[in-house]
Amino acid sequence: MTNSNPPPVDMSLNLSKVETVLVKTEIETPVRTSFGIMHERPTLVVRVTDASGVRGYGEIWCNFPVRGAPHRQQLVETEIAPFIVGRKFSTPKECYKALNATLHILKLQTGEPGPIAQAIAGVDIAIWDMVARRAEAPVYALFGSERDTVPAYASGINPVGVLDTVERARARGHRKFKVKVGFGIETDRANVEAVAADISDGEFFLLDANQGWLPDDAAEALRWIAPFKPYWIEEPMPVDIPPEDWFALKDMTGIPIAGAENFTVRSEFESVVQHKWLDIVQPDIAKWGGFTECSEVARNVVNSGLTYCPHSLGGGVALAASAHLLAAVGGPGLLECDVNENSFRDEVFEPPLDDGVVKLSGEPGLGVNVGVLDQQFP
Ligand SMILES: [Mg+2]
């Protein structure tokens, strides 16, 4: 936080409506990860309306399973909206805490901490956007920050056609490129060698295995990858591998290790901040915590000396929210910008990029295209 005395803002809530819409965007090239393929891009948008008539927009992570988005949409409609509409809260945090408290047993009973946390996160983003719009301030300013630029990287680069995708991302202003691995050593090695040879001075490449290796495979992969000096390796192992295996991997490689997009409870973030078995911590604001809890986690990450990098691979509202939170919290972290085809994402928010840096506009709220979003609602 760059300014400890933000101006007073009316943070109170009295919502008259909570609505959702699921937008499916067709794509020509499927998005490939080591665990699954997206043949279309789903975006689950939340719109809240305050009693004063001001609206706010959020987004709920819903990439997987393939038909998992309607379930999250129904969670908002049946479990969240009836609880918060017409109920007064003094702050977004009070609302967030009340929602988590009331849905806690449902999370346990259904074994669905993930989808419920994702639904709450999207509603929380919409609430913060509404409060910021009402105050006619960008969201990052509500957190006392005056920083409006964030360094970024090109993300989600498929294992097929890597260099073409890197070239397109470079032409758009990117200088860091994250390539997917975990597709077998032959494919991985060819792609790592190609991208390492392709990057110029001032450019970097990053790798993301999407939990694709068990500890022995991860160690073996990092041994051959290390000489190519990637900027980081993301999720080399499943999130539920015990910390001692992460420490062992960290000890045997000089490559910074990133992860945490798949943490589902606060204690996991606190554990990593305390014990530091990751170097780069990547909560996804649309997947867990929204602005309310991700801002606390991100601040703790930065204060601990680790690097906070928001995870995002979805639509424009989630991307804008990630950019605002990174601007708000600071540190050396990078904004994840998915460079896979998604026309709806680009219509809602396409971050202006110059030499690898995004500059936020200073418009109220998240600065997303409200006209395009409103057109999606019935
Ligand atoms: Mg990832």
Boltz pocket constraint, residues with backbone or C-beta under 6 A from the ligand:
constraints:
  - pocket:
      binder: B
      contacts: [[A, 208], [A, 210], [A, 234], [A, 235], [A, 261]]
      max_distance: 6.0
